[in-house]
Amino acid sequence: MISLGICGGHDANWCVFKDGKLLGAFEKERFSRIRHDSGNVMDYVEKTLRKLGISPNEIDVIMTTEANFKGNGSRIRIC
């Protein structure tokens, strides 16, 4: 099972787990070089998934703190 966790608020970040093992945890500011960068991280998520060799279609569940997250509702869990 592949899980993607996303927090798009202050200090936006995301993480990827496969079968309960952390594959990577990332902060948007490390990519954008803007301190405390917030907001949409999806462009960065797609790039990091490619680096990890994971297709977006392989993701089983998306966990997010963002109530207004847009995506395939059957895989999304609002935390």
Secondary structure, DSSP 4 states (H G I P E B T S, - for coil): -EEEEEE-STT-EEEEEETTEEEEEEEHHHHH--TT--S--HHHHHHHHHHHT--GGG--EEEES-TT--S-GGGEEE-
